[in-house]
Structure formats: C-alpha cells, structure tokens
Amino acid sequence: MKAWVEDYIRQFKAVLDAVPAESLAQWVEVFRKAHKENRQIFVFGNGGSAANCSHFVCDLGKGSSISMGSPFRCLSLNDNVAWMTAIANDFSYEDVFVRQLENYAKPGDLIFTLSVSGNSPNCVKAMEWGKKQGLTLLAVTGAKRGKMAELADHLIVIDSTHYGRVEDAQMMVAHILCYAFMEKAKELKS
C-alpha cells in the first residue's frame, strides 16, 4: 500500500508541475476585472467537480471578498438542489445549468466550469448558451479536453485523465485564484 500511495503522490506532483502558472496569472486578471466591473461569476460542474465549485464559491465569496473590501458576486449553480431537480425532472438534466443562467446571466458576466472529461452535456450546453450571450467562459478540464475546451475563452488543461488527480488539481487552481485576492489584495485593488 505504501508504494501505491507514493506512486499517487508522485503522479500528482507531475500533474501539478504541468499546471501553467502564466495562465493562472492571466485568470487572476480576468477575475480582477470581473470584480472591478461588479460582474456575476457563475460556477458549475458535476460530481467531485461540483463539490470543488461549491468550495471555490465559498472561498471567493467570503475570504476573497473580505480581503478586497467589496464582494465578488459569485454563485455555484450546483447548490440549489430543489431548482436543479425541478429542471432535471421537468426538462432534462442537460438543462440544469443553462436554465439557471437564463434567469441570472448578463453579457460580460463570467462562467467558470470544472470538468474532468470536458464533455459533460449540461456544462457544454450552458457554455454554448453563455458564448451566444456574450459571457466570458473559463474552463478547467482533464487531459481529454472535450467540447468544453473548444468553447472556453480561457482554458487550463490538467494533464491527466485520472479523476482524483484532476479534481485535486482543480482545487489547487481554485485556491490559487482565491488566495491571490486574499494575500495580494492591496496590489489587486489598485
């Protein structure tokens, strides 16, 4: 078992080493602009990625907002189970995110989505709608990239197809985005 654990850690380190720091620095600027312009940030994904979306919105909406002195307007579309199940039941699961965006989103807002496969039909449909409506699309996918990679205006590909390691790396990306505003707020406010 120890050898398996060491191998997991070794492979995860390789995944982290491949995350593009320059892209993340650019993403901080995208979020900085959204904050300055009081844009809404919509975050969504499925399964473990959904949990990472909720965690990200908690950190951005609380910690980053406090440090910046004004709120990030962020919402995880995964967190209203009643609304999601009503949409899935009455329409389709493919519509659970796009139908929420139809209620809230405006041109210039951001979509930030996480997916290991990059092909989740509900995420793809929401991104297609967002692109037509003039939203900025950010996606973190696994190595298969998928349709979401083609749609994204800003893309980070985690160089693995292993769900655990990709979801681990998603959370690192999310924490870097949040902690940039927590730890560099003075610089990012100017």
Contacts in CASP RR format, 6 or more apart in sequence:
PFRMAT RR
TARGET T0000
AUTHOR 0000-0000-0000
METHOD contacts of the structure
MODEL  1
MKAWVEDYIRQFKAVLDAVPAESLAQWVEVFRKAHKENRQIFVFGNGGSA
ANCSHFVCDLGKGSSISMGSPFRCLSLNDNVAWMTAIANDFSYEDVFVRQ
LENYAKPGDLIFTLSVSGNSPNCVKAMEWGKKQGLTLLAVTGAKRGKMAE
LADHLIVIDSTHYGRVEDAQMMVAHILCYAFMEKAKELKS
8 165 0 8 1.000
11 160 0 8 1.000
11 162 0 8 1.000
11 165 0 8 1.000
12 165 0 8 1.000
12 168 0 8 1.000
12 169 0 8 1.000
14 159 0 8 1.000
15 158 0 8 1.000
15 159 0 8 1.000
15 160 0 8 1.000
15 165 0 8 1.000
15 166 0 8 1.000
15 168 0 8 1.000
15 169 0 8 1.000
16 169 0 8 1.000
16 172 0 8 1.000
18 158 0 8 1.000
18 159 0 8 1.000
19 156 0 8 1.000
19 158 0 8 1.000
19 169 0 8 1.000
19 172 0 8 1.000
19 173 0 8 1.000
20 156 0 8 1.000
23 154 0 8 1.000
23 155 0 8 1.000
23 156 0 8 1.000
24 156 0 8 1.000
24 173 0 8 1.000
24 176 0 8 1.000
24 177 0 8 1.000
26 154 0 8 1.000
27 138 0 8 1.000
27 154 0 8 1.000
27 156 0 8 1.000
27 177 0 8 1.000
28 176 0 8 1.000
28 177 0 8 1.000
28 180 0 8 1.000
28 181 0 8 1.000
28 188 0 8 1.000
30 110 0 8 1.000
30 136 0 8 1.000
30 138 0 8 1.000
30 154 0 8 1.000
31 41 0 8 1.000
31 60 0 8 1.000
31 72 0 8 1.000
31 110 0 8 1.000
31 177 0 8 1.000
31 181 0 8 1.000
32 181 0 8 1.000
32 188 0 8 1.000
33 39 0 8 1.000
34 41 0 8 1.000
34 72 0 8 1.000
34 109 0 8 1.000
34 110 0 8 1.000
34 136 0 8 1.000
35 68 0 8 1.000
35 70 0 8 1.000
35 72 0 8 1.000
35 181 0 8 1.000
37 108 0 8 1.000
38 73 0 8 1.000
39 73 0 8 1.000
39 108 0 8 1.000
39 109 0 8 1.000
39 110 0 8 1.000
40 73 0 8 1.000
40 74 0 8 1.000
40 75 0 8 1.000
40 104 0 8 1.000
40 105 0 8 1.000
40 106 0 8 1.000
40 109 0 8 1.000
40 110 0 8 1.000
41 60 0 8 1.000
41 72 0 8 1.000
41 73 0 8 1.000
41 74 0 8 1.000
41 75 0 8 1.000
41 109 0 8 1.000
41 110 0 8 1.000
41 112 0 8 1.000
42 74 0 8 1.000
42 75 0 8 1.000
42 77 0 8 1.000
42 97 0 8 1.000
42 100 0 8 1.000
42 101 0 8 1.000
42 104 0 8 1.000
42 105 0 8 1.000
42 109 0 8 1.000
42 110 0 8 1.000
42 111 0 8 1.000
42 112 0 8 1.000
42 135 0 8 1.000
43 53 0 8 1.000
43 56 0 8 1.000
43 57 0 8 1.000
43 74 0 8 1.000
43 75 0 8 1.000
43 76 0 8 1.000
43 77 0 8 1.000
43 78 0 8 1.000
43 111 0 8 1.000
43 112 0 8 1.000
43 113 0 8 1.000
43 114 0 8 1.000
44 50 0 8 1.000
44 53 0 8 1.000
44 76 0 8 1.000
44 77 0 8 1.000
44 78 0 8 1.000
44 97 0 8 1.000
44 111 0 8 1.000
44 113 0 8 1.000
44 114 0 8 1.000
44 122 0 8 1.000
44 123 0 8 1.000
44 126 0 8 1.000
45 52 0 8 1.000
45 53 0 8 1.000
45 78 0 8 1.000
45 97 0 8 1.000
45 113 0 8 1.000
45 114 0 8 1.000
45 115 0 8 1.000
45 120 0 8 1.000
45 122 0 8 1.000
45 123 0 8 1.000
46 115 0 8 1.000
46 120 0 8 1.000
46 122 0 8 1.000
46 123 0 8 1.000
48 163 0 8 1.000
48 167 0 8 1.000
49 114 0 8 1.000
49 115 0 8 1.000
49 116 0 8 1.000
49 167 0 8 1.000
49 170 0 8 1.000
50 76 0 8 1.000
50 78 0 8 1.000
52 114 0 8 1.000
52 167 0 8 1.000
52 170 0 8 1.000
52 171 0 8 1.000
52 174 0 8 1.000
53 76 0 8 1.000
53 77 0 8 1.000
53 78 0 8 1.000
53 112 0 8 1.000
53 113 0 8 1.000
53 114 0 8 1.000
54 76 0 8 1.000
54 78 0 8 1.000
54 79 0 8 1.000
55 171 0 8 1.000
55 174 0 8 1.000
56 76 0 8 1.000
56 112 0 8 1.000
56 171 0 8 1.000
56 174 0 8 1.000
56 177 0 8 1.000
56 178 0 8 1.000
57 74 0 8 1.000
57 75 0 8 1.000
57 76 0 8 1.000
57 79 0 8 1.000
59 174 0 8 1.000
59 175 0 8 1.000
59 178 0 8 1.000
59 179 0 8 1.000
60 72 0 8 1.000
60 74 0 8 1.000
60 177 0 8 1.000
60 178 0 8 1.000
60 181 0 8 1.000
61 71 0 8 1.000
61 72 0 8 1.000
61 74 0 8 1.000
63 178 0 8 1.000
63 181 0 8 1.000
63 182 0 8 1.000
64 72 0 8 1.000
64 178 0 8 1.000
64 179 0 8 1.000
64 181 0 8 1.000
64 182 0 8 1.000
65 71 0 8 1.000
65 72 0 8 1.000
67 181 0 8 1.000
67 182 0 8 1.000
67 183 0 8 1.000
67 185 0 8 1.000
68 181 0 8 1.000
68 185 0 8 1.000
68 188 0 8 1.000
68 189 0 8 1.000
69 185 0 8 1.000
69 189 0 8 1.000
72 181 0 8 1.000
75 104 0 8 1.000
77 84 0 8 1.000
77 96 0 8 1.000
77 97 0 8 1.000
77 100 0 8 1.000
77 101 0 8 1.000
77 126 0 8 1.000
78 84 0 8 1.000
80 100 0 8 1.000
83 100 0 8 1.000
84 96 0 8 1.000
87 95 0 8 1.000
87 96 0 8 1.000
87 99 0 8 1.000
87 100 0 8 1.000
88 95 0 8 1.000
88 96 0 8 1.000
91 99 0 8 1.000
93 121 0 8 1.000
93 122 0 8 1.000
94 121 0 8 1.000
94 122 0 8 1.000
94 125 0 8 1.000
95 122 0 8 1.000
95 125 0 8 1.000
96 122 0 8 1.000
97 122 0 8 1.000
97 123 0 8 1.000
97 125 0 8 1.000
97 126 0 8 1.000
98 122 0 8 1.000
98 125 0 8 1.000
98 126 0 8 1.000
98 129 0 8 1.000
101 111 0 8 1.000
101 126 0 8 1.000
101 129 0 8 1.000
101 130 0 8 1.000
101 133 0 8 1.000
101 135 0 8 1.000
102 129 0 8 1.000
105 111 0 8 1.000
105 130 0 8 1.000
105 133 0 8 1.000
105 135 0 8 1.000
106 133 0 8 1.000
107 133 0 8 1.000
107 134 0 8 1.000
107 135 0 8 1.000
108 134 0 8 1.000
108 135 0 8 1.000
108 136 0 8 1.000
109 135 0 8 1.000
109 136 0 8 1.000
110 135 0 8 1.000
110 136 0 8 1.000
110 137 0 8 1.000
110 138 0 8 1.000
111 126 0 8 1.000
111 127 0 8 1.000
111 130 0 8 1.000
111 135 0 8 1.000
111 136 0 8 1.000
111 137 0 8 1.000
111 138 0 8 1.000
112 138 0 8 1.000
112 139 0 8 1.000
113 123 0 8 1.000
113 126 0 8 1.000
113 127 0 8 1.000
113 137 0 8 1.000
113 138 0 8 1.000
113 139 0 8 1.000
113 140 0 8 1.000
113 148 0 8 1.000
114 139 0 8 1.000
114 140 0 8 1.000
114 170 0 8 1.000
114 174 0 8 1.000
115 123 0 8 1.000
115 139 0 8 1.000
115 140 0 8 1.000
115 141 0 8 1.000
115 142 0 8 1.000
115 148 0 8 1.000
116 141 0 8 1.000
116 142 0 8 1.000
116 144 0 8 1.000
116 158 0 8 1.000
116 161 0 8 1.000
116 163 0 8 1.000
116 164 0 8 1.000
116 166 0 8 1.000
116 167 0 8 1.000
117 141 0 8 1.000
117 142 0 8 1.000
117 144 0 8 1.000
117 146 0 8 1.000
118 124 0 8 1.000
118 139 0 8 1.000
118 141 0 8 1.000
118 142 0 8 1.000
118 144 0 8 1.000
118 145 0 8 1.000
118 146 0 8 1.000
118 147 0 8 1.000
118 148 0 8 1.000
118 149 0 8 1.000
119 144 0 8 1.000
119 146 0 8 1.000
119 147 0 8 1.000
119 148 0 8 1.000
120 148 0 8 1.000
123 148 0 8 1.000
124 147 0 8 1.000
124 148 0 8 1.000
124 151 0 8 1.000
127 137 0 8 1.000
127 139 0 8 1.000
127 148 0 8 1.000
127 151 0 8 1.000
127 152 0 8 1.000
128 151 0 8 1.000
130 137 0 8 1.000
131 137 0 8 1.000
131 151 0 8 1.000
136 153 0 8 1.000
136 154 0 8 1.000
137 151 0 8 1.000
137 152 0 8 1.000
137 153 0 8 1.000
137 154 0 8 1.000
138 152 0 8 1.000
138 153 0 8 1.000
138 154 0 8 1.000
138 155 0 8 1.000
139 148 0 8 1.000
139 149 0 8 1.000
139 151 0 8 1.000
139 152 0 8 1.000
139 154 0 8 1.000
139 155 0 8 1.000
139 156 0 8 1.000
140 155 0 8 1.000
140 156 0 8 1.000
140 157 0 8 1.000
140 158 0 8 1.000
140 169 0 8 1.000
140 170 0 8 1.000
140 173 0 8 1.000
141 148 0 8 1.000
141 149 0 8 1.000
141 155 0 8 1.000
141 156 0 8 1.000
141 157 0 8 1.000
141 158 0 8 1.000
142 157 0 8 1.000
142 158 0 8 1.000
142 159 0 8 1.000
142 160 0 8 1.000
142 161 0 8 1.000
142 166 0 8 1.000
143 157 0 8 1.000
143 158 0 8 1.000
143 159 0 8 1.000
143 160 0 8 1.000
143 161 0 8 1.000
143 166 0 8 1.000
144 161 0 8 1.000
145 157 0 8 1.000
149 155 0 8 1.000
149 157 0 8 1.000
156 173 0 8 1.000
158 165 0 8 1.000
158 166 0 8 1.000
158 169 0 8 1.000
158 170 0 8 1.000
160 166 0 8 1.000
160 169 0 8 1.000
180 188 0 8 1.000
181 188 0 8 1.000
END
